Amino acid sequence: FAGRAISYIGTYLAPIAVAFAVLDLGGSPTDVGLSFAAWTLAQVAMLAFGGVLGDRLPRRTVMIAGDSASFVVRLAMGLLLVTHHAQIWELIVLQGFGGASVAFYNPAFYGIVREIVPTDQLQQANGYLAIARFASFPLGAAIGGTIVATVGSGTALLFDGGTYATSALLLSL
């Protein structure tokens, strides 16, 4: 729960950071749309495969791998931006890899909740997870906007990478 709640904050700050990163690099609104399309299309394209892996391999391992991949993606994006080496096409490609990594995490996550939570507590557990998800939306957006406005998109994406790393660490414990 803690890993997921922390990761949700990063999930909701990332779109703000990516949008401003693309615009700061001289990109157009179309480029911003392409970056989000890359995320979405990769996620949709890999979701069935992620579900198969989440059913056949230990779910926690798949989740840790997904979080680790998401960490690497956000670390790469953040470093490219803070070192002023980023190009729009690189952000779009990395967004695609980010969407794919989430496609591996999510099916395993939903499966592990049903696996580890007793049936009579499943509704309550799902309720807590929904609260974490929807409470994280305004919090993540506010944190993302604040970081982008004060120190830049690259730092915000590094922060997001930190949320994925924290989630992976908590899952590994």
N, C-alpha and C positions, 0 to 999 in steps of 0.2 A: 504494500500500500504506500509506504513512504517513498519508495523508488518511483512508483508511478506518479504520485502527487508532485514530486520534484520535477520529474521529466515533463509533466503537463505544463508547468510554468515555462520551461524552455520552448516547448512546442508552440505556445501562444505568443512568445516574444519573437520567434524566428520570422514570421511573415512580415512583420514591421521592419526588422533588420534587413531582410533580403530585398524588400521593395525599395528601401532607401539606398541600399548598396548599389542596386542596379541604376537607380536614378542618379546617384552621385557619380557613377562612372560614365554618365552621359547617355544612359539608355533611355528608351522611350517607354511609355505605358505598355506598348506591345511587348517590349522586352520583359517587363515585369510580368505580364501575362504568360509569356513563354516560360519564364522561370517556374511559375506555379503550375503550368500545364505539364512541364517536365516532371515535377514532383508527383502530380496526380496520376499521370499516365504510367509512370514507372510503378507506382504503388498498385494501381489496378492491374497492370500487366503481371506483377509478381505475386499478387495476393494468393492465388490458388496454389502456387508452388510453395509459398511460405506456409500455407495451411497444411500441405502435405508434410513438409518438414516438421512443423509443430506437432503433428500427430505421430510421426515416426521416430523422432529423436526426443531426448529429454527436453521438456518444455523450457525449463529454467536455462539450460544451455543455449537453446535457440534465442531466448530473450536476452541473455547476456551478449551473445554474438550480435544480435540486432542493435542493442544499445551501443556496443563497442563500434560497430560500423557507423552508426549515426554520430558517435563522438568523433570518429576520424573525419567524416564528411564536414561536420561543423568546424573542427579544428583547421582543416584545410581551407575552408572558406574564410574563416576568421584570420588566419595567417596571411592568406593572399591579400586580404583587405588592409590589415594593419601595416603590412610591408609595402603597400601601394603597388603590388604586382598583379592585382586581379584584373581580369577581363570579363566582359559580360558573358561570353560563351562559356567560360570556365564555371561561372556561377550557375548557369543553366544546366550544364552537365552534372555538376555536383548536386544540384537539386534533384536530378534524376536518381542519382545514387542514394540520396537521402530518402526519397520516396520508396525506393526498393528496400532499403533497410527496415523501414517501418512496416512494410508488407510482411516481413519475416517475424517481427516482434509481436504484432497485434494478434494473429491467430493463436500463437503460443500463450499469450497473456490471457485471452478469454478462456482457453482450455485449462490453464493452470488454476484459475480461480475456481472453476467447477471441480477440479481435482483435489484442491487442498482445503476448501471451505466445506464444512458439514452441510448437508442438504437443508437442514432446518435453519441455517444461518446464511444461506446463499442470497436471499432477497436483501437482507440487511447489508451484507458485504457489497453487493452490487449498488445499493443505495449510497454507501460510503464512497465507493469509487466514482459514482456519478457526481456526488457533492464535490469531491476533489477535482474532477474534470471541469465542472462548470464554475467553481470558485477560482480555479487557476486561470480561466480565460481573462477576466479583467485584471487580475494580478500580473499575469504574464505580459499582457498588452501594456500595462502601465510601466512595468520594469523595462520592457523592450523599448518603449518610447523614451523613457528617461535615459537609458544607456545610449541609445542612438543619438539623442539630442546633446548629451554631455560629452561622450567620448567616441562615439561613432559606431557604425554598423558592424565593423570587424570585431570590436570588443563585445558587442551584444551576441554575435555568433559564437565567440569563444565562451561566453557565459552559457549559451545554450549547450555547447559541447560539454561544459562542466556538469550540466544537469544530466546528460546522458551518461557521463562517466560515473556520477554519483549513483544513478540508478543501477548501472552495471555492478558497481561495488556492493551496493546493498543487496542485490540479487545473489551475488557470489557468497555473501555471508550466510 
